Amino acid sequence: MKILLVLLAFLIIAPATYAQGGRKSGQDPATLRDPDLERDSYHNLEVARNYFKLKKAYVAALKRCEEIIAGNPNFAKIEEVLLMAGQSSLWLSENKGKQKPEQYVSFEGGEKKTLTSEQFREMGVEYLKKLINDHPDSPYAKQAQEELNALAAPKP
C-alpha cells in the first residue's frame, strides 16, 4: 500500500517538475573561450603588433591577424585584430610599408595567387566594416570609421 502511494505521488509530482522547463546553465556558447586558444591568439596579436607598429611589415601583420580571425573569431581582442587587418590591407593597397604586396601569397587549388591593389583595398574595407557592424561600441570602431571616411574623401 505504501509503495502504491509513493508511486501515485511520484506520478502526480513528476509532470509538474517537467512543466517548469529546462534550466539553462552556464555562459552563452558564443562567449565561451578556450584558454589555450586565447593564449595562442594573444601571442599572435603581440607578434602582429610588433610587425605592424615597429617593423611596418604589413604582410606579416595581416597574415597573423587572418590566423586569429580564422581560428578564434570570439577572441577577446578581436576588435583590435580587425582594425589591424583592415589597416594593413589598405596600406598594402597603397604600397606602403617595408614589405612588397607581392609577398602576400595565398594558395588556391595548389596554385600561388597574389592580390592586386584593388583586392587589398576591398579586403581592408571588409575588415573595417565588419568591425563597425559587429562591434559598434568599440573604441576601435571610431578609428575604422575614420579610415573608411578617408578612403571616400577625394585625394588632392
C-alpha positions as CSV (number, residue, x, y, z in Angstrom):
1,M,0.0,0.0,0.0
2,K,2.8,2.4,0.9
3,I,4.5,1.6,-2.4
4,L,1.3,2.4,-4.3
5,L,1.0,5.8,-2.5
6,V,4.6,6.6,-3.3
7,L,4.2,5.6,-6.9
8,L,1.0,7.7,-7.1
9,A,2.6,10.7,-5.6
10,F,5.5,10.4,-8.0
11,L,3.2,10.3,-11.0
12,I,1.4,13.4,-9.8
13,I,4.6,15.4,-8.9
14,A,6.9,14.4,-11.8
15,P,4.9,16.1,-14.6
16,A,4.8,19.3,-12.6
17,T,8.6,19.4,-12.4
18,Y,9.0,19.0,-16.2
19,A,6.4,21.7,-16.8
20,Q,8.9,24.2,-15.4
21,G,11.0,24.0,-18.5
22,G,14.7,23.1,-18.9
23,R,17.1,25.1,-16.8
24,K,19.7,26.9,-18.8
25,S,23.0,26.9,-17.0
26,G,26.4,28.4,-17.8
27,Q,27.5,31.0,-20.2
28,D,26.3,31.7,-23.7
29,P,28.3,29.4,-26.0
30,A,29.3,32.4,-28.2
31,T,31.2,33.9,-25.3
32,L,32.9,30.7,-24.1
33,R,36.6,30.9,-24.7
34,D,39.2,28.2,-24.7
35,P,42.1,29.3,-22.5
36,D,44.8,27.7,-24.7
37,L,43.3,29.2,-27.9
38,E,43.1,32.7,-26.2
39,R,46.7,32.4,-25.1
40,D,47.8,31.5,-28.7
41,S,45.7,34.3,-30.2
42,Y,47.1,36.8,-27.8
43,H,50.6,35.7,-28.7
44,N,49.7,36.1,-32.4
45,L,48.3,39.6,-31.6
46,E,51.5,40.6,-29.9
47,V,53.6,39.5,-32.9
48,A,51.2,41.2,-35.3
49,R,51.5,44.4,-33.3
50,N,55.3,44.2,-33.5
51,Y,55.2,43.7,-37.2
52,F,52.6,46.4,-37.7
53,K,53.9,49.2,-35.5
54,L,57.7,48.6,-35.2
55,K,58.7,46.9,-38.5
56,K,56.0,48.3,-40.8
57,A,55.7,44.7,-42.2
58,Y,52.1,44.8,-43.2
59,V,52.1,41.5,-45.0
60,A,53.3,39.6,-41.9
61,A,50.9,41.6,-39.6
62,L,48.0,40.8,-42.0
63,K,48.8,37.1,-42.0
64,R,48.9,36.9,-38.2
65,C,45.6,38.8,-38.0
66,E,44.0,36.4,-40.5
67,E,45.2,33.5,-38.4
68,I,43.4,34.9,-35.4
69,I,40.2,35.7,-37.2
70,A,40.0,32.3,-38.8
71,G,41.0,30.3,-35.7
72,N,39.4,32.3,-32.9
73,P,36.5,34.6,-34.0
74,N,35.4,35.0,-30.4
75,F,38.9,36.3,-29.3
76,A,38.7,38.9,-26.5
77,K,40.6,41.5,-28.5
78,I,39.1,40.7,-31.9
79,E,38.2,44.4,-32.5
80,E,41.9,45.4,-32.5
81,V,42.7,42.4,-34.8
82,L,40.0,43.5,-37.3
83,L,41.3,47.1,-37.3
84,M,44.9,46.0,-37.8
85,A,43.9,43.6,-40.6
86,G,41.9,46.4,-42.3
87,Q,44.7,49.0,-42.0
88,S,47.3,46.5,-43.1
89,S,45.3,45.6,-46.2
90,L,44.6,49.3,-47.1
91,W,48.2,50.3,-46.7
92,L,49.4,47.3,-48.8
93,S,47.0,48.5,-51.5
94,E,48.8,51.9,-51.4
95,N,52.2,50.1,-51.5
96,K,53.2,51.4,-48.0
97,G,55.5,49.6,-45.6
98,K,58.7,47.7,-45.9
99,Q,57.2,44.6,-47.4
100,K,56.0,44.5,-51.0
101,P,52.4,43.5,-51.5
102,E,53.5,40.6,-53.8
103,Q,54.8,38.9,-50.7
104,Y,51.2,38.2,-49.7
105,V,50.6,34.8,-51.2
106,S,47.6,32.6,-50.9
107,F,47.2,29.1,-52.3
108,E,44.0,28.2,-54.2
109,G,43.8,24.8,-55.7
110,G,47.5,24.3,-55.4
111,E,48.5,27.4,-57.3
112,K,50.0,30.6,-55.9
113,K,48.0,33.7,-56.0
114,T,48.8,37.3,-55.2
115,L,46.3,40.2,-54.8
116,T,46.0,43.4,-56.8
117,S,45.9,46.8,-55.1
118,E,42.1,46.9,-55.6
119,Q,41.7,43.4,-54.0
120,F,43.7,44.6,-51.0
121,R,41.6,47.7,-50.7
122,E,38.3,45.7,-50.9
123,M,39.7,43.3,-48.2
124,G,40.6,46.2,-46.0
125,V,37.2,47.8,-46.3
126,E,35.5,44.4,-45.5
127,Y,37.6,44.1,-42.3
128,L,36.8,47.6,-41.2
129,K,33.1,47.3,-42.0
130,K,32.9,44.0,-40.0
131,L,34.5,45.8,-37.1
132,I,32.0,48.7,-37.3
133,N,29.0,46.4,-37.7
134,D,29.9,43.7,-35.2
135,H,31.4,45.9,-32.5
136,P,29.8,49.4,-32.9
137,D,30.6,50.4,-29.3
138,S,34.3,49.5,-29.5
139,P,36.9,52.3,-29.3
140,Y,38.4,50.8,-32.5
141,A,35.2,51.3,-34.4
142,K,35.7,55.0,-34.4
143,Q,39.2,54.6,-35.9
144,A,37.8,52.2,-38.5
145,Q,35.1,54.7,-39.5
146,E,37.8,57.4,-39.8
147,E,39.8,55.1,-42.1
148,L,36.7,54.5,-44.3
149,N,35.9,58.2,-44.4
150,A,39.5,58.9,-45.5
151,L,39.0,56.4,-48.4
152,A,35.8,58.2,-49.5
153,A,37.4,61.6,-49.4
154,P,38.9,62.9,-52.7
155,K,42.7,62.9,-52.8
156,P,44.4,66.2,-53.5
